[in-house]
Amino acid sequence: MAQSMTGFASETVSIADWNLSFECKSVNSRFLDLNIKLPEALRASEATIRQKVSAVLNRGKVEINIRLERSEAASDLIVNHNRLSKLKTALAQIEAEFPDSPAPSQLDVLMSPGIWSGDSPDRDLVTRTCEQAVSSLLKSLVDMRKQEGDKLVSLIKDRCQLISAMVAEYRTQLPSLRETQRQRVVDKLQSLNVAHDQDRLEEELAFLASKADVAEELDRLDAHVAAVNDAASGNGPCGRRLDFLMQELNREANTLGAKTTSLVTTNTSVDLKVIIEQMREQVQNLE
């Protein structure tokens, strides 16, 4: 099943007096570009988290932000009197050396590292909880990416039907277009009122018809549309293959326009390129 590269997931897990919060978002990228922000207590889990992400995602710029914070219902904080005493001694020494310097406020003292403390979380428990929660987080992200992918695939298939209908309609007009081209050359020659070799005229008309023949381009358009439908209906990542097929479709539409002998051909070529460009923009978001 095709996945979009755009998605978001979040989750919060409580561990005693602590909250472990997760946010994960992904956008399109040519490769898997993973950025993980972790609290110090979970630095050792980065490699495991990267492996979990690589196991379920192939492409996309993915950002995972994990925070470990005390909950509002946590037990009261404890002042570290030993640390406070040492800070007081240090401040007295600084005041003696710099008597004109302003004294710190009580809030400044409280914000000094190590002055207050609370119950520290169990690192092993936090690590296990984090790795389990990451698996659940990634499942939510993948589910969202699949939902977005289904929508994109549906839009791409709708446009494939439009291309097939346009090609089929254009095929029905080919005999009339060829006859119009032939008649235009004959009328031009007759307007010049000069003698001509009928056999040579037929050769030139055959050459012009061959030069303007677009049957091969129409056949390839049909083949590429079928390939797009097959790729979009597959179970694995299809973004890169579809991107290549968009280039091939656009090449055939350009060739069709280059062989134009009528306004109908020009308009068909332009309309095809508009639809293909819309499909290309959608394909850019598929994994």
Backbone as CSV, one residue per row, in Angstrom:
resi,resn,N_x,N_y,N_z,CA_x,CA_y,CA_z,C_x,C_y,C_z
1,MET,0.845,-1.197,0.000,0.000,0.000,0.000,0.880,1.246,0.000
2,ALA,0.561,2.170,-0.884,1.355,3.395,-1.000,1.177,4.269,0.231
3,GLN,2.256,4.905,0.625,2.221,5.827,1.760,2.571,7.230,1.286
4,SER,1.887,8.210,1.877,2.323,9.586,1.722,3.532,9.792,2.618
5,MET,4.359,10.780,2.313,5.479,11.093,3.193,5.107,12.173,4.202
6,THR,3.844,12.600,4.181,3.379,13.624,5.106,2.558,12.973,6.211
7,GLY,2.897,13.269,7.461,2.148,12.690,8.567,2.543,13.311,9.887
8,PHE,1.720,13.068,10.902,1.990,13.585,12.252,1.404,12.623,13.267
9,ALA,2.109,12.451,14.389,1.617,11.615,15.482,2.183,12.146,16.791
10,SER,1.410,11.992,17.862,1.880,12.420,19.180,1.347,11.462,20.238
11,GLU,2.023,11.433,21.361,1.643,10.524,22.441,2.304,10.989,23.732
12,THR,1.641,10.756,24.857,2.198,11.082,26.163,2.016,9.886,27.091
13,VAL,3.069,9.503,27.788,3.046,8.377,28.715,3.491,8.875,30.085
14,SER,2.785,8.464,31.124,3.124,8.867,32.489,3.954,7.784,33.172
15,ILE,5.018,8.225,33.847,5.870,7.326,34.624,6.034,7.955,36.002
16,ALA,5.224,7.488,36.981,5.250,8.046,38.331,5.019,9.555,38.262
17,ASP,5.989,10.348,38.723,5.839,11.808,38.734,6.306,12.458,37.442
18,TRP,6.532,11.667,36.411,7.112,12.198,35.175,6.200,11.907,33.985
19,ASN,6.257,12.811,33.021,5.551,12.634,31.751,6.564,12.498,30.620
20,LEU,6.379,11.468,29.813,7.227,11.245,28.641,6.387,11.579,27.415
21,SER,6.725,12.691,26.758,5.925,13.189,25.635,6.644,12.958,24.310
22,PHE,5.877,12.563,23.284,6.428,12.262,21.966,5.685,13.064,20.909
23,GLU,6.422,13.608,19.974,5.857,14.237,18.774,6.670,13.784,17.579
24,CYS,5.975,13.405,16.527,6.662,12.939,15.319,5.952,13.517,14.101
25,LYS,6.706,14.133,13.220,6.135,14.653,11.976,7.060,14.304,10.820
26,SER,6.476,14.139,9.661,7.274,13.803,8.474,6.758,14.572,7.275
27,VAL,7.671,14.947,6.408,7.357,15.611,5.143,8.159,14.923,4.052
28,ASN,7.932,15.334,2.809,8.575,14.632,1.698,10.068,14.938,1.613
29,SER,10.815,13.940,1.178,12.259,14.049,0.997,12.690,12.929,0.057
30,ARG,13.796,13.130,-0.626,14.268,12.112,-1.567,14.708,10.844,-0.845
31,PHE,15.200,11.004,0.381,15.689,9.864,1.141,15.076,9.903,2.542
32,LEU,15.457,8.957,3.404,15.024,8.971,4.789,15.975,9.868,5.573
33,ASP,15.471,11.018,5.975,16.251,12.011,6.720,15.656,12.099,8.126
34,LEU,16.354,11.529,9.112,15.807,11.377,10.460,16.516,12.291,11.442
35,ASN,15.737,13.088,12.167,16.265,13.984,13.194,15.551,13.678,14.510
36,ILE,16.327,13.280,15.535,15.752,12.878,16.817,16.269,13.799,17.911
37,LYS,15.353,14.346,18.700,15.718,15.168,19.854,15.314,14.416,21.116
38,LEU,16.308,14.134,21.968,16.091,13.302,23.149,16.538,14.013,24.419
39,PRO,15.894,13.725,25.565,16.434,14.202,26.844,17.688,13.406,27.195
40,GLU,18.482,13.926,28.085,19.747,13.288,28.432,19.546,11.863,28.927
41,ALA,18.451,11.613,29.621,18.205,10.280,30.187,17.976,9.224,29.117
42,LEU,17.728,9.648,27.871,17.407,8.683,26.815,18.429,8.689,25.678
43,ARG,19.580,9.283,25.894,20.595,9.344,24.839,20.970,7.953,24.339
44,ALA,21.022,6.980,25.239,21.442,5.639,24.848,20.416,4.934,23.962
45,SER,19.200,5.480,23.886,18.137,4.833,23.096,18.101,5.308,21.647
46,GLU,18.956,6.256,21.284,18.869,6.841,19.937,19.048,5.800,18.843
47,ALA,20.041,4.910,19.003,20.297,3.891,17.967,19.086,2.970,17.801
48,THR,18.482,2.580,18.912,17.306,1.705,18.845,16.141,2.402,18.153
49,ILE,15.942,3.674,18.473,14.853,4.433,17.847,15.078,4.558,16.345
50,ARG,16.316,4.802,15.950,16.631,4.903,14.517,16.328,3.581,13.808
51,GLN,16.657,2.474,14.429,16.374,1.172,13.823,14.869,0.956,13.666
52,LYS,14.108,1.348,14.670,12.653,1.194,14.595,12.067,2.031,13.458
53,VAL,12.561,3.248,13.299,12.066,4.116,12.224,12.428,3.532,10.859
54,SER,13.678,3.102,10.697,14.140,2.556,9.411,13.395,1.287,9.031
55,ALA,12.868,0.576,10.025,12.160,-0.676,9.746,10.787,-0.438,9.134
56,VAL,10.204,0.745,9.350,8.839,0.989,8.861,8.751,2.125,7.836
57,LEU,9.792,2.956,7.721,9.766,4.075,6.785,10.946,3.976,5.824
58,ASN,10.706,4.305,4.569,11.757,4.264,3.555,12.216,5.645,3.114
59,ARG,11.289,6.592,3.087,11.623,7.945,2.641,10.886,8.959,3.501
60,GLY,11.383,10.184,3.471,10.732,11.278,4.182,11.682,11.950,5.161
61,LYS,11.452,13.236,5.378,12.191,13.959,6.412,11.389,13.825,7.694
62,VAL,11.924,13.067,8.649,11.188,12.702,9.859,11.836,13.368,11.071
63,GLU,11.030,14.045,11.855,11.501,14.672,13.088,10.770,14.053,14.268
64,ILE,11.525,13.567,15.242,10.960,12.992,16.464,11.480,13.799,17.643
65,ASN,10.569,14.342,18.418,10.922,15.142,19.590,10.368,14.448,20.832
66,ILE,11.259,14.067,21.759,10.860,13.374,22.985,11.258,14.236,24.179
67,ARG,10.300,14.481,25.070,10.551,15.301,26.249,10.220,14.508,27.516
68,LEU,11.029,14.682,28.545,10.797,14.065,29.855,10.645,15.199,30.865
69,GLU,9.414,15.364,31.400,9.116,16.489,32.289,8.343,16.006,33.513
70,ARG,8.555,16.700,34.621,7.787,16.386,35.812,6.330,16.787,35.597
71,SER,5.432,15.942,36.072,4.011,16.243,35.947,3.600,17.272,36.989
72,GLU,2.465,17.936,36.756,1.985,18.951,37.696,1.598,18.338,39.029
73,ALA,1.250,17.056,39.006,0.839,16.385,40.244,2.025,15.752,40.977
74,ALA,3.236,16.080,40.562,4.416,15.459,41.166,4.571,15.891,42.618
75,SER,5.298,15.094,43.383,5.551,15.405,44.781,6.379,16.684,44.891
76,ASP,6.362,17.298,46.107,7.050,18.565,46.309,8.549,18.447,46.060
77,LEU,9.111,19.542,45.587,10.547,19.599,45.352,11.280,19.744,46.680
78,ILE,12.513,19.286,46.725,13.326,19.301,47.942,14.536,20.195,47.725
79,VAL,14.760,21.121,48.663,15.928,21.994,48.575,17.161,21.225,49.044
80,ASN,18.221,21.309,48.266,19.483,20.648,48.602,20.290,21.603,49.488
81,HIS,20.150,21.418,50.826,20.773,22.358,51.765,22.300,22.326,51.681
82,ASN,22.864,21.175,51.416,24.321,21.086,51.302,24.817,21.918,50.117
83,ARG,24.107,21.791,49.000,24.456,22.564,47.811,24.215,24.052,48.045
84,LEU,23.129,24.373,48.758,22.803,25.760,49.044,23.877,26.402,49.923
85,SER,24.391,25.648,50.907,25.440,26.161,51.789,26.711,26.478,51.008
86,LYS,27.056,25.594,50.088,28.256,25.808,49.274,28.069,27.039,48.367
87,LEU,26.864,27.201,47.829,26.594,28.360,46.978,26.676,29.648,47.794
88,LYS,26.184,29.600,49.038,26.245,30.776,49.914,27.683,31.189,50.180
89,THR,28.554,30.196,50.439,29.969,30.474,50.679,30.614,31.096,49.435
90,ALA,30.293,30.551,48.277,30.858,31.064,47.023,30.407,32.491,46.769
91,LEU,29.119,32.790,47.070,28.608,34.136,46.854,29.281,35.135,47.797
92,ALA,29.581,34.682,49.016,30.271,35.556,49.968,31.671,35.901,49.467
93,GLN,32.351,34.928,48.895,33.692,35.175,48.351,33.627,36.147,47.174
94,ILE,32.611,35.968,46.330,32.458,36.867,45.177,32.155,38.291,45.657
95,GLU,31.307,38.408,46.709,30.971,39.727,47.231,32.193,40.435,47.813
96,ALA,33.095,39.632,48.432,34.315,40.217,48.990,35.228,40.731,47.886
97,GLU,35.287,40.022,46.803,36.145,40.421,45.685,35.512,41.544,44.868
98,PHE,34.191,41.490,44.744,33.479,42.492,43.925,32.338,43.086,44.745
99,PRO,32.652,43.976,45.681,31.628,44.529,46.585,30.543,45.331,45.874
100,ASP,30.843,45.865,44.706,29.861,46.691,44.004,28.923,45.878,43.110
101,SER,29.180,44.586,42.978,28.336,43.765,42.092,26.989,43.510,42.759
102,PRO,25.879,43.491,41.996,24.551,43.276,42.579,24.408,41.849,43.118
103,ALA,23.738,41.721,44.221,23.508,40.397,44.812,22.412,39.670,44.039
104,PRO,22.515,38.351,43.907,21.475,37.593,43.210,20.184,37.561,44.012
105,SER,19.063,37.485,43.295,17.765,37.381,43.966,17.547,35.945,44.440
106,GLN,16.508,35.778,45.242,16.172,34.434,45.718,15.833,33.509,44.541
107,LEU,15.178,34.062,43.516,14.844,33.259,42.345,16.105,32.843,41.598
108,ASP,17.085,33.766,41.534,18.354,33.423,40.890,19.029,32.261,41.624
109,VAL,18.986,32.310,42.940,19.584,31.232,43.735,18.854,29.917,43.492
110,LEU,17.516,29.990,43.466,16.718,28.775,43.270,16.979,28.138,41.904
111,MET,17.254,28.962,40.894,17.474,28.452,39.544,18.876,27.928,39.320
112,SER,19.751,28.071,40.322,21.117,27.554,40.177,21.084,26.028,40.136
113,PRO,21.907,25.393,39.282,21.897,23.935,39.167,22.159,23.243,40.502
114,GLY,21.326,22.243,40.817,21.530,21.419,41.991,20.946,21.960,43.266
115,ILE,20.322,23.157,43.269,19.791,23.734,44.495,18.536,22.990,44.950
116,TRP,17.694,22.609,43.999,16.523,21.831,44.380,16.504,20.537,43.596
117,SER,15.834,19.570,44.121,15.802,18.258,43.471,14.488,17.569,43.785
118,GLY,14.163,16.613,42.983,12.983,15.792,43.210,13.362,14.349,42.985
119,ASP,12.381,13.492,43.025,12.677,12.089,42.768,13.113,11.921,41.320
120,SER,14.264,11.337,41.108,14.752,11.099,39.748,14.034,9.901,39.151
121,PRO,13.707,9.958,37.852,13.021,8.813,37.238,13.948,7.610,37.119
122,ASP,13.366,6.446,37.131,14.114,5.205,36.947,14.549,5.140,35.478
123,ARG,15.850,5.233,35.225,16.341,5.296,33.846,15.952,4.051,33.054
124,ASP,16.089,2.885,33.660,15.747,1.653,32.937,14.266,1.630,32.573
125,LEU,13.425,2.051,33.520,11.994,2.078,33.246,11.668,3.098,32.163
126,VAL,12.305,4.263,32.228,12.092,5.293,31.219,12.517,4.793,29.841
127,THR,13.652,4.102,29.777,14.148,3.586,28.495,13.181,2.570,27.908
128,ARG,12.732,1.616,28.738,11.801,0.590,28.239,10.487,1.222,27.790
129,THR,9.994,2.151,28.593,8.727,2.819,28.246,8.865,3.605,26.949
130,CYS,10.000,4.279,26.800,10.235,5.077,25.588,10.241,4.196,24.346
131,GLU,10.970,3.099,24.382,11.087,2.248,23.201,9.756,1.605,22.840
132,GLN,8.943,1.260,23.856,7.616,0.729,23.569,6.715,1.803,22.972
133,ALA,6.799,3.010,23.530,5.951,4.098,23.042,6.326,4.514,21.629
134,VAL,7.618,4.441,21.287,8.054,4.790,19.935,7.412,3.856,18.910
135,SER,7.308,2.574,19.247,6.660,1.625,18.332,5.208,2.016,18.094
136,SER,4.495,2.383,19.170,3.103,2.815,19.036,3.006,4.126,18.261
137,LEU,3.943,5.027,18.519,3.972,6.321,17.821,4.161,6.126,16.321
138,LEU,5.085,5.263,15.958,5.360,5.018,14.539,4.174,4.351,13.853
139,LYS,3.469,3.483,14.572,2.276,2.857,13.998,1.235,3.916,13.664
140,SER,1.042,4.872,14.584,0.086,5.953,14.330,0.523,6.800,13.132
141,LEU,1.827,7.061,13.048,2.348,7.844,11.930,2.145,7.122,10.610
142,VAL,2.463,5.823,10.591,2.310,5.035,9.363,0.842,4.957,8.953
143,ASP,-0.047,4.788,9.927,-1.490,4.745,9.604,-1.929,6.039,8.929
144,MET,-1.459,7.168,9.458,-1.824,8.459,8.860,-1.224,8.594,7.468
145,ARG,0.026,8.159,7.319,0.675,8.247,5.998,-0.037,7.362,4.983
146,LYS,-0.539,6.209,5.427,-1.276,5.334,4.516,-2.600,5.957,4.102
147,GLN,-3.287,6.605,5.050,-4.535,7.274,4.703,-4.302,8.377,3.672
148,GLU,-3.253,9.167,3.907,-2.915,10.216,2.942,-2.492,9.600,1.609
149,GLY,-1.755,8.491,1.682,-1.323,7.811,0.459,-2.493,7.300,-0.360
150,ASP,-3.516,6.765,0.319,-4.710,6.285,-0.390,-5.385,7.423,-1.158
151,LYS,-5.458,8.597,-0.520,-6.080,9.751,-1.180,-5.280,10.161,-2.417
152,LEU,-3.949,10.180,-2.274,-3.107,10.569,-3.410,-3.221,9.564,-4.552
153,VAL,-3.214,8.275,-4.211,-3.332,7.234,-5.238,-4.666,7.357,-5.968
154,SER,-5.723,7.645,-5.216,-7.040,7.815,-5.840,-7.032,8.975,-6.838
155,LEU,-6.395,10.083,-6.457,-6.316,11.241,-7.357,-5.476,10.910,-8.593
156,ILE,-4.388,10.192,-8.386,-3.517,9.823,-9.512,-4.263,8.913,-10.487
157,LYS,-5.001,7.948,-9.957,-5.747,7.026,-10.828,-6.858,7.765,-11.584
158,ASP,-7.483,8.732,-10.919,-8.514,9.527,-11.614,-7.902,10.256,-12.808
159,ARG,-6.719,10.793,-12.625,-6.059,11.507,-13.725,-5.563,10.540,-14.799
160,CYS,-5.215,9.340,-14.398,-4.868,8.327,-15.409,-6.066,8.031,-16.304
161,GLN,-7.254,7.983,-15.718,-8.463,7.766,-16.515,-8.702,8.924,-17.480
162,LEU,-8.419,10.148,-17.012,-8.558,11.305,-17.896,-7.606,11.203,-19.085
163,ILE,-6.362,10.814,-18.807,-5.378,10.683,-19.896,-5.822,9.614,-20.882
164,SER,-6.280,8.464,-20.368,-6.729,7.376,-21.255,-7.901,7.832,-22.114
165,ALA,-8.827,8.582,-21.509,-9.989,9.074,-22.270,-9.549,10.068,-23.340
166,MET,-8.586,10.947,-23.001,-8.103,11.924,-23.974,-7.393,11.234,-25.134
167,VAL,-6.580,10.225,-24.815,-5.876,9.499,-25.870,-6.864,8.774,-26.778
168,ALA,-7.880,8.125,-26.162,-8.882,7.405,-26.956,-9.652,8.359,-27.862
169,GLU,-10.018,9.519,-27.324,-10.742,10.512,-28.120,-9.879,11.026,-29.270
170,TYR,-8.613,11.240,-28.985,-7.705,11.742,-30.020,-7.511,10.710,-31.128
171,ARG,-7.485,9.428,-30.766,-7.333,8.365,-31.782,-8.479,8.401,-32.783
172,THR,-9.679,8.674,-32.284,-10.838,8.685,-33.190,-10.756,9.829,-34.197
173,GLN,-9.976,10.869,-33.868,-9.868,12.026,-34.757,-8.699,11.918,-35.729
174,LEU,-7.845,10.918,-35.547,-6.651,10.805,-36.393,-6.974,10.694,-37.889
175,PRO,-7.913,9.813,-38.317,-8.194,9.740,-39.769,-8.616,11.090,-40.343
176,SER,-9.465,11.820,-39.607,-9.910,13.123,-40.075,-8.744,14.106,-40.131
177,LEU,-7.860,14.066,-39.144,-6.712,14.968,-39.126,-5.758,14.675,-40.278
178,ARG,-5.566,13.374,-40.571,-4.673,13.013,-41.682,-5.261,13.495,-43.012
179,GLU,-6.568,13.307,-43.164,-7.213,13.732,-44.407,-7.170,15.253,-44.544
180,THR,-7.343,15.958,-43.419,-7.279,17.424,-43.450,-5.887,17.898,-43.844
181,GLN,-4.870,17.238,-43.326,-3.496,17.597,-43.679,-3.248,17.351,-45.171
182,ARG,-3.708,16.209,-45.659,-3.518,15.871,-47.073,-4.225,16.886,-47.965
183,GLN,-5.470,17.204,-47.597,-6.236,18.121,-48.425,-5.628,19.510,-48.419
184,ARG,-5.045,19.917,-47.301,-4.423,21.231,-47.209,-3.245,21.343,-48.176
185,VAL,-2.453,20.283,-48.274,-1.302,20.297,-49.189,-1.792,20.328,-50.638
186,VAL,-2.789,19.514,-50.938,-3.318,19.467,-52.307,-3.903,20.828,-52.694
187,ASP,-4.672,21.429,-51.800,-5.275,22.735,-52.097,-4.196,23.800,-52.304
188,LYS,-3.140,23.733,-51.514,-2.067,24.702,-51.647,-1.395,24.556,-53.010
189,LEU,-1.193,23.328,-53.411,-0.545,23.090,-54.695,-1.429,23.563,-55.843
190,GLN,-2.726,23.302,-55.721,-3.636,23.727,-56.778,-3.722,25.248,-56.853
191,SER,-3.605,25.910,-55.706,-3.673,27.374,-55.710,-2.468,27.984,-56.407
192,LEU,-1.364,27.256,-56.454,-0.172,27.755,-57.145,-0.296,27.618,-58.665
193,ASN,-1.222,26.709,-59.077,-1.512,26.532,-60.512,-0.239,26.230,-61.305
194,VAL,0.510,25.220,-60.804,1.717,24.782,-61.507,1.592,23.296,-61.795
195,ALA,2.282,22.868,-62.830,2.254,21.456,-63.177,3.012,20.664,-62.125
196,HIS,2.544,19.443,-61.855,3.230,18.618,-60.853,3.099,17.158,-61.234
197,ASP,4.016,16.387,-60.697,4.031,14.940,-60.919,3.164,14.304,-59.832
198,GLN,2.106,13.627,-60.230,1.181,13.048,-59.258,1.864,11.993,-58.393
199,ASP,2.726,11.199,-58.996,3.418,10.166,-58.205,4.315,10.809,-57.155
200,ARG,5.024,11.887,-57.582,5.902,12.569,-56.623,5.074,13.214,-55.512
201,LEU,3.899,13.735,-55.872,3.022,14.331,-54.873,2.596,13.288,-53.851
202,GLU,2.255,12.112,-54.327,1.839,11.049,-53.400,2.985,10.651,-52.478
203,GLU,4.204,10.648,-53.001,5.365,10.323,-52.169,5.555,11.362,-51.065
204,GLU,5.412,12.629,-51.444,5.569,13.699,-50.459,4.465,13.650,-49.406
205,LEU,3.257,13.354,-49.870,2.149,13.249,-48.924,2.364,12.099,-47.946
206,ALA,2.881,10.992,-48.468,3.172,9.836,-47.611,4.266,10.179,-46.605
207,PHE,5.274,10.950,-47.062,6.369,11.353,-46.164,5.842,12.256,-45.046
208,LEU,4.993,13.228,-45.418,4.431,14.127,-44.410,3.559,13.368,-43.415
209,ALA,2.791,12.410,-43.916,1.928,11.619,-43.034,2.761,10.797,-42.055
210,SER,3.874,10.248,-42.563,4.760,9.457,-41.699,5.426,10.334,-40.646
211,LYS,5.835,11.528,-41.060,6.499,12.452,-40.135,5.556,12.913,-39.032
212,ALA,4.292,13.046,-39.364,3.313,13.526,-38.386,2.600,12.389,-37.652
213,ASP,2.964,11.152,-37.943,2.296,10.009,-37.319,2.594,9.974,-35.815
214,VAL,1.558,9.879,-35.002,1.722,9.883,-33.541,1.208,8.594,-32.914
215,ALA,0.993,7.572,-33.718,0.457,6.310,-33.196,1.385,5.720,-32.130
216,GLU,2.700,5.803,-32.378,3.650,5.246,-31.419,3.594,6.003,-30.099
217,GLU,3.490,7.321,-30.159,3.405,8.119,-28.931,2.131,7.794,-28.155
218,LEU,1.026,7.602,-28.860,-0.233,7.274,-28.192,-0.155,5.894,-27.539
219,ASP,0.487,4.947,-28.235,0.658,3.613,-27.657,1.501,3.665,-26.383
220,ARG,2.556,4.488,-26.418,3.418,4.580,-25.232,2.695,5.296,-24.090
221,LEU,1.867,6.285,-24.420,1.074,6.937,-23.376,0.170,5.918,-22.680
222,ASP,-0.479,5.074,-23.466,-1.330,4.033,-22.882,-0.514,3.080,-22.012
223,ALA,0.673,2.713,-22.494,1.523,1.786,-21.734,1.988,2.408,-20.422
224,HIS,2.361,3.680,-20.467,2.825,4.358,-19.249,1.681,4.533,-18.244
225,VAL,0.484,4.814,-18.745,-0.673,4.941,-17.854,-0.938,3.606,-17.151
226,ALA,-0.845,2.514,-17.908,-1.029,1.187,-17.300,0.040,0.922,-16.245
227,ALA,1.282,1.334,-16.535,2.374,1.145,-15.571,2.154,1.980,-14.313
228,VAL,1.615,3.178,-14.468,1.312,4.034,-13.310,0.263,3.370,-12.429
229,ASN,-0.784,2.848,-13.047,-1.836,2.173,-12.281,-1.290,0.953,-11.549
230,ASP,-0.437,0.178,-12.214,0.146,-1.008,-11.579,1.023,-0.620,-10.392
231,ALA,1.866,0.405,-10.589,2.769,0.824,-9.505,1.992,1.375,-8.314
232,ALA,0.962,2.172,-8.598,0.183,2.777,-7.516,-0.650,1.746,-6.764
233,SER,-0.933,0.613,-7.398,-1.742,-0.430,-6.758,-0.889,-1.452,-6.010
234,GLY,0.427,-1.329,-6.087,1.316,-2.285,-5.425,1.328,-2.122,-3.921
235,ASN,2.006,-3.038,-3.253,2.056,-3.028,-1.788,3.257,-2.274,-1.226
236,GLY,4.288,-2.079,-2.027,5.511,-1.448,-1.533,5.605,0.014,-1.916
237,PRO,6.708,0.662,-1.529,6.937,2.060,-1.923,6.952,2.199,-3.442
238,CYS,6.315,3.242,-3.953,6.204,3.404,-5.408,6.566,4.804,-5.869
239,GLY,6.954,5.690,-4.953,7.180,7.085,-5.304,8.224,7.286,-6.379
240,ARG,9.375,6.619,-6.233,10.460,6.811,-7.202,10.060,6.291,-8.582
241,ARG,9.401,5.140,-8.628,8.974,4.583,-9.921,7.945,5.494,-10.582
242,LEU,7.014,5.995,-9.795,6.005,6.888,-10.351,6.630,8.194,-10.839
243,ASP,7.629,8.672,-10.125,8.311,9.896,-10.550,8.966,9.693,-11.912
244,PHE,9.582,8.529,-12.110,10.179,8.216,-13.412,9.101,8.126,-14.502
245,LEU,7.976,7.505,-14.177,6.898,7.373,-15.158,6.298,8.729,-15.525
246,MET,6.289,9.668,-14.574,5.807,11.017,-14.898,6.706,11.667,-15.954
247,GLN,8.019,11.426,-15.841,8.947,11.960,-16.841,8.663,11.352,-18.209
248,GLU,8.389,10.051,-18.228,8.112,9.385,-19.502,6.802,9.878,-20.109
249,LEU,5.791,10.050,-19.285,4.518,10.576,-19.792,4.704,11.977,-20.369
250,ASN,5.454,12.793,-19.669,5.675,14.165,-20.135,6.463,14.180,-21.437
251,ARG,7.406,13.240,-21.573,8.186,13.168,-22.814,7.280,12.847,-24.001
252,GLU,6.359,11.911,-23.823,5.455,11.550,-24.922,4.513,12.701,-25.259
253,ALA,4.056,13.432,-24.228,3.179,14.583,-24.483,3.923,15.672,-25.239
254,ASN,5.194,15.879,-24.905,6.008,16.863,-25.630,6.220,16.455,-27.082
255,THR,6.490,15.167,-27.294,6.687,14.672,-28.657,5.409,14.820,-29.473
256,LEU,4.290,14.561,-28.827,2.999,14.728,-29.506,2.825,16.175,-29.958
257,GLY,3.195,17.121,-29.073,3.087,18.529,-29.434,4.048,18.925,-30.534
258,ALA,5.237,18.305,-30.549,6.236,18.635,-31.570,5.799,18.158,-32.954
259,LYS,4.939,17.139,-33.014,4.472,16.604,-34.293,3.135,17.206,-34.718
260,THR,2.771,18.290,-34.083,1.455,18.856,-34.333,1.258,19.280,-35.791
261,THR,0.087,18.956,-36.274,-0.311,19.416,-37.615,-1.651,20.138,-37.554
262,SER,-2.162,20.292,-36.326,-3.464,20.938,-36.174,-3.598,21.497,-34.770
263,LEU,-4.588,22.353,-34.596,-4.869,22.918,-33.274,-5.350,21.834,-32.310
264,VAL,-6.009,20.807,-32.841,-6.486,19.701,-31.998,-5.306,19.007,-31.332
265,THR,-4.250,18.743,-32.120,-3.064,18.078,-31.573,-2.378,18.947,-30.537
266,THR,-2.267,20.234,-30.826,-1.628,21.155,-29.877,-2.398,21.205,-28.567
267,ASN,-3.722,21.336,-28.658,-4.539,21.397,-27.441,-4.464,20.104,-26.645
268,THR,-4.450,18.971,-27.344,-4.345,17.684,-26.657,-3.024,17.575,-25.914
269,SER,-1.946,17.999,-26.559,-0.627,17.960,-25.934,-0.584,18.840,-24.686
270,VAL,-1.118,20.042,-24.791,-1.116,20.978,-23.643,-1.954,20.417,-22.503
271,ASP,-3.141,19.900,-22.811,-4.014,19.351,-21.774,-3.359,18.156,-21.078
272,LEU,-2.682,17.330,-21.850,-1.982,16.186,-21.269,-0.892,16.645,-20.297
273,LYS,-0.129,17.657,-20.699,0.965,18.128,-19.847,0.438,18.761,-18.553
274,VAL,-0.711,19.409,-18.627,-1.316,19.986,-17.415,-1.668,18.874,-16.429
275,ILE,-2.304,17.822,-16.932,-2.698,16.701,-16.069,-1.468,15.984,-15.512
276,ILE,-0.471,15.778,-16.360,0.752,15.086,-15.920,1.467,15.895,-14.841
277,GLU,1.488,17.212,-14.971,2.120,18.052,-13.955,1.365,17.961,-12.631
278,GLN,0.047,17.889,-12.693,-0.737,17.704,-11.468,-0.394,16.367,-10.811
279,MET,-0.261,15.329,-11.613,0.111,14.019,-11.089,1.518,14.039,-10.500
280,ARG,2.420,14.734,-11.157,3.805,14.794,-10.672,3.873,15.432,-9.294
281,GLU,3.093,16.482,-9.068,3.077,17.136,-7.757,2.558,16.185,-6.681
282,GLN,1.570,15.369,-7.024,1.040,14.397,-6.067,2.042,13.274,-5.808
283,VAL,2.731,12.855,-6.859,3.721,11.778,-6.725,4.864,12.187,-5.808
284,GLN,5.221,13.492,-5.801,6.315,13.960,-4.969,6.086,13.703,-3.491
285,ASN,4.826,13.484,-3.085,4.518,13.238,-1.685,4.387,11.761,-1.355
286,LEU,4.569,10.894,-2.350,4.463,9.455,-2.092,5.819,8.855,-1.762
287,GLU,5.806,7.949,-0.803,7.058,7.283,-0.394,7.596,6.418,-1.524
